[in-house]
């Protein structure tokens, strides 16, 4: 296994600042915007985007966290159980422009689950998607609205996003399997 | 870029539990004697997430869509059964409830035949209550469904113990070093037995308090053999209550009462009823708990049962979240 860094802390910072500007531009301001981070690493990313948008527009942006464990379509195949976190969105999403924030965009299945989870909480005016990394390999017809960096990958590589608030540092790296290891198609 | 102060209630990395890679292996829930502390904590954390679902306007998530939960009760029950069925429905499972007194059991069908029939009908989970201790263990040997023990004889009632742990943790934050007095009919109580396992795994000190005749025979040697040094026995109620953080009453099980265990009900009330006066021996913020149903005026006085320290009704509401957590976790579990 070899790990190679793809984004430095500065790269991540620039990408997030750009996404924050794009969100404001696309929505002609930040009124009615709610940022919803997907557990676990989407949450700190959403908070950073909100801080930047608040500086730009001088209004408070609500930030929530969303856990999709209860909406997954692969429950019975999980044997390593990650903890189900609480979903916590401080405002009613009905009528709002909700921006989902996640670290890595891959098959699209977790975004599908997240949209179901959000819609169960109310009827947003729109749902948009912001991701730090898009690594391709979609299995569902879902696209992102804001992308930090596109990184073409193969299925047996792994993308790891480190964020200061969770992992103690900011970086994005790619882990290639050692030669001879079978493609596990995770 | 500076980070924004999270609003109240938002999970921040500091408040999040450490990324859990606890391996959950239970496919059945039979008792808490084979649960590690990590596993119990996983159940309680999962129940927290389920509690959030219960606060929503639409209390339903699609997690167990297409799964079937059968409740099979050979003994009467109100709260446990309703609570399991609501939990299953909140997770979008289909539920079928079998009442043994109205089923083929009255035509002489054996337990194993009934279980096989239910499996053949397509059950994924069987929630069972039976008057014979060990019946759910037998069930796991004859069917492939996940079995959840909702009470077997005097032996175990794991979901009740877990909701007790959850209720205590919500109020007092942790269980480590808490003094818990379990008072009443210990001998016939499956709730007490499961709580002994669960609470001692979570680090509480437990005092079992009952007249000699209502303490299970051989309890001392059992505690010694199972290396449960944090559990002690007391036959007077006052020392048991002193500085207690939690007082759990048990129902005097009149239907299981053999003659001669108690000289008279009046004497039991005199010596063991939890009254306001006796409760003042415990800590000021003591929690009063009872697995229900309550015999008001026997093991507990009405003022205490409905008093400010009582969390008896909350135990019932927490039961739904705990049972949702259990169904969710065993749906993805492997073998054990």
Contacts between the chains, C-beta under 8 A, distances in Angstrom:
chain1	res1	chain2	res2	distance
A	13	B	1	5.8
A	16	B	1	6.6
A	17	B	1	6.4
A	39	B	11	7.4
A	40	B	13	7.8
A	40	B	16	6.7
A	40	B	19	6.7
A	43	B	10	7.6
A	43	B	11	6.6
A	43	B	12	7.6
A	43	B	13	7.7
A	44	B	3	7.3
A	44	B	13	6.3
A	47	B	3	5.6
A	47	B	4	5.0
A	47	B	6	6.3
A	48	B	1	5.7
A	48	B	3	5.7
A	48	B	4	7.5
A	50	B	4	4.9
A	51	B	1	6.1
A	51	B	2	5.5
A	51	B	3	5.7
A	51	B	4	3.9
A	52	B	1	5.5
A	54	B	4	6.5
A	61	B	4	7.8
A	62	B	7	7.2
A	63	B	4	6.8
A	63	B	6	6.9
A	63	B	7	6.8
A	63	B	10	6.4
A	64	B	10	6.9
A	65	B	10	5.9
A	65	B	11	5.1
A	67	B	49	6.3
A	69	B	49	7.4
A	69	B	63	8.0
A	70	B	49	7.5
A	70	B	53	7.1
A	70	B	61	4.1
A	70	B	62	7.5
A	70	B	63	4.5
A	70	B	91	7.6
A	70	B	328	7.2
A	71	B	61	6.6
A	71	B	62	6.2
A	71	B	63	7.2
A	72	B	63	7.9
A	75	B	63	6.4
A	75	B	64	7.8
A	75	B	328	7.9
A	75	B	331	5.6
A	75	B	332	5.4
A	76	B	331	6.4
A	76	B	332	6.3
A	77	B	332	7.9
A	78	B	332	4.4
A	79	B	23	7.2
A	79	B	24	7.6
A	79	B	25	7.8
A	79	B	332	6.6
A	79	B	333	7.3
A	79	B	334	5.1
A	80	B	21	6.2
A	80	B	23	6.2
A	81	B	20	7.5
A	81	B	22	6.9
A	81	B	23	7.6
A	81	B	24	4.4
A	81	B	42	6.9
A	81	B	329	6.5
A	81	B	332	5.9
A	81	B	333	7.9
A	82	B	19	7.3
A	82	B	20	6.0
A	82	B	21	7.5
A	83	B	17	5.7
A	83	B	19	7.8
A	83	B	20	4.3
A	83	B	22	8.0
A	83	B	42	6.5
A	83	B	45	5.2
A	83	B	46	6.9
A	84	B	45	7.3
A	84	B	46	4.9
A	84	B	49	4.0
A	84	B	50	7.7
A	84	B	328	7.2
A	85	B	11	5.9
A	85	B	16	6.7
A	85	B	49	6.1
A	86	B	11	6.2
A	86	B	48	6.0
A	86	B	49	5.1
A	86	B	52	4.6
A	87	B	49	7.4
A	87	B	52	5.7
A	87	B	53	8.0
A	88	B	9	5.3
A	88	B	10	5.5
A	88	B	11	6.0
A	88	B	52	7.2
A	90	B	7	5.1
A	90	B	8	7.9
A	90	B	9	6.5
A	90	B	10	6.9
A	116	B	62	7.0
A	117	B	61	7.8
A	120	B	56	7.3
A	120	B	58	6.2
A	120	B	60	7.7
A	120	B	61	7.0
A	121	B	56	6.9
A	165	B	3	7.3
A	165	B	12	7.3
A	165	B	13	4.2
A	166	B	13	4.9
A	166	B	16	7.9
A	166	B	19	7.8
